Amino acid sequence: MKSADGAKRWLLVGIALAVVASYFTPQFNRYYLGIAIDCGINIILAVSLNLINGHTGQFSLGHAGFMAVGGYTAAKFSLVFEAMVPDSLKPLLFVAALTLGGLIAALAGLGVGVPSLRLKGDYLAIVTLGFGEIIRVVVQNMESVGAASGLKNIPKWTTLGWTFALAAITIYAVASLVNSTYGRGFIAVSDDEVAASSMGINPVRYKVTAFVTGAFFAGIAGGLYAHHKQFLSPTGFDFLKSIDIVVMVILGGMGRTAGVVIAAIILTLLPEFLRQFADYRMIIYSLLIIGLMMARPQGLFTLSFKKKGAASV
Amino acid sequence: MRDLLFHGACSAIILTLTACGGGNSGSTILVGEFASLTGKEATFGISSHEGTQLAIEELNAAGGVLGKKFELKTEDDQSKAGEPANVVNKLISKDGVVAILGEVASSRSLEAAPIAQQNKIPMISPASTNPKVTETGDYIFRVCFIDPFQGTVMANFATKTLKAKKVAVFTDVKSDYSKGLAKFFKEGFTKAGGTIAGELDFNGGDKDFKAQLTAIKSAAPDAVFVPGYYTDVALICIQAKQLGLNVPLFGGDGWESETLLNIGKDAVEGHYFSTHYAADAASPKVTAFVAAYKKRYNGKVPDAMAALGYDSAMFLADGIKRAGSTDGDKIREALAATTDFDAVTGKMRINEHRDAVKSAVILQVKGGAFKYLETVSP
């Protein structure tokens, strides 16, 4: 109960801060603003992947695929209906586009999840990796979404407020789902699948739920990304993008929401801070990640999160 | 504890956000450049960057323009989608550049162009040949010709010089550049009375092309048009030779890289491609540029990307000089009004779509080097 209150308070604080920040947006430098929005989008991606990879213990490499599905769906929806809607209703259209993107991505998650989640570990990783690539190749050949040349002129509707409010909602949704009675099942599946099923938990159902929820939020993040960059190209959703998100989850500590949020922020800001080193930038970046992993193999922020969770049971 | 962390993170973000960037100091003109210095298409990015840098150094040695020297601020986009937007935002909002130079790849120019347009900062792409790039808005220019022109040039070349009746087209479906060239080539070639013997696809980055090449061989074409990038093309040439497909292969400016020669070796011998300029052309402007480039970069011969990078910076300097100001609007107007600019890659003018109108050259691989064959005017 205490934990649920904490999560709710967190959500409210997050949304309030997002609204306040949004109010001051015009005064921000565009570059910093862009990076801040990138941070928010990466938080959503990392936290939603954390539900699959961390809490439920299923190794998925297809998150960029779900993001692509959501991004392209939302962008296409906005482009089609943009001209028909008066300016005052644009925010509503944006919400509709994001929701639709999320739902289609969730549907894709269901489509991949049902047949493949009977697989475990490495095999699941390979199937999800394949799925991500299939999505990319399909998009690359679809003329209606610009094929290889990309989809351009997407309206710029993503703001700092939207991004961080949605990031807060994602964190809240994932945290409350995992901390609920139902959600204990995710952790049970992650800890020991055989033991969990002997206790009457259906592991496949839990895995599919995690997959669909994760895919939904990845789709939302894709929609935000599309309306932020205003340009989508299939090359941006290759498996390296999935790896980037997996790195955030691993660095943050599998199944630690706070850690994953911090890792998403650090890994978005780090390459930007390192710009001054020009040619050595990516070398330093990789070295820092290796260093961090060696210093804290259990993840960045393990802190008291687990203890608090355990106390509330 | 979690609340504390969240508060901390939020305030950190807000603090970073409100910190403000620098701007143009009085004595220099700050020019931004973004290029793929690392990643898949690094050789293009490095070449164009070296050309740009040489131009800026030459301009400064000659005293700069409007009594001010140029300062070049270069950012790497790692050949990655999503990066150009960040980088160009940084150059404009944080560094306060007066103009943007970049990129070679059309997809990355397309990502950056709306940002330059929204900020009313002129952007000059050295080598993005896709027509859509300058369609973004009136602040976007380029100093190279566009795909329709290059496709048509190669169609004329196939009919007139190669005397080919049947040509097979082998397209990289992953690349819009390749698809564009293939489309305009097919239109031009069929109009000139030729037949397309076969249309086959590959995905950039593939390693095995034998299935498609066997199909091409069985169609018995007189020549094969391969509008791809150098690494794929080199492998295609090698495998075509292994399969005994002994007809000329030809393509566009994506072929031009030392890597083509290094990987392809004798398999690329005798094949042709169209490009922006020839380092061995007998023009005083080209000779001077090649000599200066070799001196600056330890004897390296400049390729087309280097020449275009050089031209993009020179073109911008010319625009600023004619505008008499570093104001974005005035530079834009001066650039758009260009009727006769003498570039290393040939004389050019800017048309109503802000594209350069200029000639193309055809090169042939001979004795392990690119040799000038002919010039084709628009």
HADDOCK unambig.tbl for C-alpha pairs under 7 A between the chains (distance, minus, plus):
assign (segid A and resid 10 and name CA) (segid B and resid 3 and name CA) 6.15 0.50 0.50
assign (segid A and resid 28 and name CA) (segid B and resid 17 and name CA) 5.82 0.50 0.50
assign (segid A and resid 28 and name CA) (segid B and resid 18 and name CA) 5.60 0.50 0.50
assign (segid A and resid 29 and name CA) (segid B and resid 17 and name CA) 6.65 0.50 0.50
assign (segid A and resid 29 and name CA) (segid B and resid 18 and name CA) 7.00 0.50 0.50
assign (segid A and resid 29 and name CA) (segid B and resid 20 and name CA) 6.35 0.50 0.50
assign (segid A and resid 29 and name CA) (segid B and resid 93 and name CA) 6.15 0.50 0.50
assign (segid A and resid 30 and name CA) (segid B and resid 89 and name CA) 6.49 0.50 0.50
assign (segid A and resid 30 and name CA) (segid B and resid 93 and name CA) 5.79 0.50 0.50
assign (segid A and resid 31 and name CA) (segid B and resid 86 and name CA) 6.73 0.50 0.50
assign (segid A and resid 31 and name CA) (segid B and resid 89 and name CA) 4.91 0.50 0.50
assign (segid A and resid 31 and name CA) (segid B and resid 90 and name CA) 4.86 0.50 0.50
assign (segid A and resid 31 and name CA) (segid B and resid 93 and name CA) 5.74 0.50 0.50
assign (segid A and resid 31 and name CA) (segid B and resid 94 and name CA) 6.44 0.50 0.50
assign (segid A and resid 32 and name CA) (segid B and resid 17 and name CA) 5.20 0.50 0.50
assign (segid A and resid 33 and name CA) (segid B and resid 17 and name CA) 6.29 0.50 0.50
assign (segid A and resid 34 and name CA) (segid B and resid 86 and name CA) 6.80 0.50 0.50
assign (segid A and resid 36 and name CA) (segid B and resid 13 and name CA) 6.85 0.50 0.50
assign (segid A and resid 140 and name CA) (segid B and resid 174 and name CA) 6.64 0.50 0.50
assign (segid A and resid 148 and name CA) (segid B and resid 174 and name CA) 5.62 0.50 0.50
assign (segid A and resid 148 and name CA) (segid B and resid 175 and name CA) 5.69 0.50 0.50
assign (segid A and resid 148 and name CA) (segid B and resid 176 and name CA) 5.33 0.50 0.50
assign (segid A and resid 149 and name CA) (segid B and resid 107 and name CA) 6.29 0.50 0.50
assign (segid A and resid 149 and name CA) (segid B and resid 176 and name CA) 4.97 0.50 0.50
assign (segid A and resid 229 and name CA) (segid B and resid 85 and name CA) 6.63 0.50 0.50
assign (segid A and resid 231 and name CA) (segid B and resid 111 and name CA) 5.80 0.50 0.50
assign (segid A and resid 235 and name CA) (segid B and resid 81 and name CA) 6.40 0.50 0.50
assign (segid A and resid 236 and name CA) (segid B and resid 80 and name CA) 6.88 0.50 0.50
assign (segid A and resid 236 and name CA) (segid B and resid 81 and name CA) 4.74 0.50 0.50
assign (segid A and resid 236 and name CA) (segid B and resid 82 and name CA) 6.60 0.50 0.50
assign (segid A and resid 258 and name CA) (segid B and resid 2 and name CA) 6.70 0.50 0.50
